[in-house]
Amino acid sequence: MNDISSFCTHRRTFLKMGVSAFITTVFTHPALAAVNPKDREHRVLSFYNIHTGETLKTCYRSGGKLIHRALNRISHIMRDHRTGEIKPVDPDLLDLLHCIVMEGKPRSPLSIISGFRSPSTNAALRKATTGVAPKSLHMEGRAIDIRIPGYQTTELRQLAVDLHCGGVGYYPESDFVHLDTGPVKVW
């Protein structure tokens, strides 16, 4: 009986390790790999929405688990300020922002220039200016345009490019950097 019990324990441990390795290999987003494992316990982000004047500092992930109340608050501050529409933000985008914060160590909150955009807002912006994609990831809650007070946007752009996670757009005339969770590309 002792041998069987020992076998089952070792088998369970082996299976748990195998499943864990599989999940880590298949489902880990590149942004997660850039963060020190010790920093995964509590992921905190601070935001300032330049259009609404709202601020938010919240822990959106603790012990590896998303905190839904915090996600709702972040989705609210990243809403389309023109229409008031809210779309859930992509947690991978938050992990990317967390990597930016961990690497850059800004002293100020991330300034939101544009978070979620409704299709009507995106269409209006396309008519008014250049550089707005017809199928923008902003409409899916997978993109954000930011700046960080006291941080050069050229430095922010390079920091994001070095992470090799998603799209990075640099808009020097408007002084912001676009980040998204789409394919890795730079413009």
URBELHU-V722102 format. One record per residue. RES is the residue in three letters. SS is DSSP state (alpha for helix, beta for strand, coil for the rest). PSI is psi in whole degrees, -180 to 180 (999 if undefined). Layout:
BEGIN
res=<RES | RES>
ss=<SS | SS>
psi=<PSI | PSI>
END
This chain:
BEGIN
res=<MET | ASN | ASP | ILE | SER | SER | PHE | CYS | THR | HIS | ARG | ARG | THR | PHE | LEU | LYS | MET | GLY | VAL | SER | ALA | PHE | ILE | THR | THR | VAL | PHE | THR | HIS | PRO | ALA | LEU | ALA | ALA | VAL | ASN | PRO | LYS | ASP | ARG | GLU | HIS | ARG | VAL | LEU | SER | PHE | TYR | ASN | ILE | HIS | THR | GLY | GLU | THR | LEU | LYS | THR | CYS | TYR | ARG | SER | GLY | GLY | LYS | LEU | ILE | HIS | ARG | ALA | LEU | ASN | ARG | ILE | SER | HIS | ILE | MET | ARG | ASP | HIS | ARG | THR | GLY | GLU | ILE | LYS | PRO | VAL | ASP | PRO | ASP | LEU | LEU | ASP | LEU | LEU | HIS | CYS | ILE | VAL | MET | GLU | GLY | LYS | PRO | ARG | SER | PRO | LEU | SER | ILE | ILE | SER | GLY | PHE | ARG | SER | PRO | SER | THR | ASN | ALA | ALA | LEU | ARG | LYS | ALA | THR | THR | GLY | VAL | ALA | PRO | LYS | SER | LEU | HIS | MET | GLU | GLY | ARG | ALA | ILE | ASP | ILE | ARG | ILE | PRO | GLY | TYR | GLN | THR | THR | GLU | LEU | ARG | GLN | LEU | ALA | VAL | ASP | LEU | HIS | CYS | GLY | GLY | VAL | GLY | TYR | TYR | PRO | GLU | SER | ASP | PHE | VAL | HIS | LEU | ASP | THR | GLY | PRO | VAL | LYS | VAL | TRP>
ss=<coil | alpha | alpha | alpha | alpha | alpha | alpha | alpha | alpha | alpha | alpha | alpha | alpha | alpha | alpha | alpha | alpha | alpha | alpha | alpha | alpha | alpha | alpha | alpha | alpha | alpha | alpha | coil | coil | alpha | alpha | alpha | alpha | coil | coil | coil | alpha | alpha | alpha | alpha | coil | beta | beta | beta | beta | beta | beta | beta | beta | coil | coil | coil | coil | coil | beta | beta | beta | beta | beta | beta | beta | beta | coil | coil | beta | beta | coil | alpha | alpha | alpha | alpha | alpha | alpha | alpha | alpha | alpha | alpha | coil | coil | coil | coil | coil | coil | coil | coil | coil | coil | coil | coil | coil | alpha | alpha | alpha | alpha | alpha | alpha | alpha | alpha | alpha | alpha | alpha | alpha | alpha | alpha | coil | coil | coil | coil | coil | beta | beta | beta | beta | beta | coil | coil | coil | coil | alpha | alpha | alpha | alpha | alpha | alpha | alpha | alpha | alpha | alpha | coil | coil | coil | coil | coil | coil | coil | coil | alpha | alpha | alpha | alpha | coil | coil | beta | beta | beta | beta | beta | beta | coil | coil | coil | coil | alpha | alpha | alpha | alpha | alpha | alpha | alpha | alpha | alpha | alpha | alpha | coil | coil | coil | beta | beta | beta | beta | beta | coil | coil | coil | coil | beta | beta | beta | beta | beta | coil | coil | coil | coil | beta | beta | coil>
psi=<-38 | -42 | -41 | -45 | -43 | -42 | -46 | -40 | -47 | -38 | -46 | -44 | -44 | -46 | -42 | -43 | -40 | -46 | -43 | -44 | -41 | -50 | -43 | -42 | -44 | -39 | 0 | 126 | 143 | -32 | -33 | -34 | -23 | -9 | 137 | 133 | -32 | -28 | -4 | -14 | -54 | 114 | 117 | 138 | 147 | 134 | 153 | 120 | 114 | -21 | -32 | -15 | 3 | 148 | 155 | 131 | 121 | 151 | 114 | -13 | 132 | 132 | 30 | -6 | 139 | 145 | 107 | -36 | -41 | -40 | -41 | -40 | -41 | -43 | -36 | -47 | -23 | 10 | 166 | 107 | -15 | -38 | -18 | -1 | 144 | 139 | 139 | 136 | 145 | 121 | -30 | -32 | -40 | -40 | -37 | -45 | -38 | -40 | -42 | -46 | -42 | -37 | -44 | -22 | 55 | 151 | -9 | 159 | 159 | 125 | 120 | 116 | -45 | 128 | -116 | 142 | 130 | 158 | -37 | -39 | -43 | -42 | -43 | -41 | -36 | -36 | -31 | -23 | 168 | 164 | 7 | 118 | 141 | -31 | 51 | 139 | -13 | -35 | -11 | 3 | 23 | 13 | 154 | 145 | 126 | 165 | 160 | 116 | 134 | 1 | 126 | 136 | -26 | -39 | -43 | -44 | -48 | -39 | -46 | -42 | -42 | -23 | -21 | 46 | 103 | -167 | 144 | 117 | 142 | 125 | 82 | -33 | -35 | -3 | 53 | 165 | 133 | 134 | 139 | 169 | 23 | -164 | 152 | 119 | 157 | 137 | 999>
END
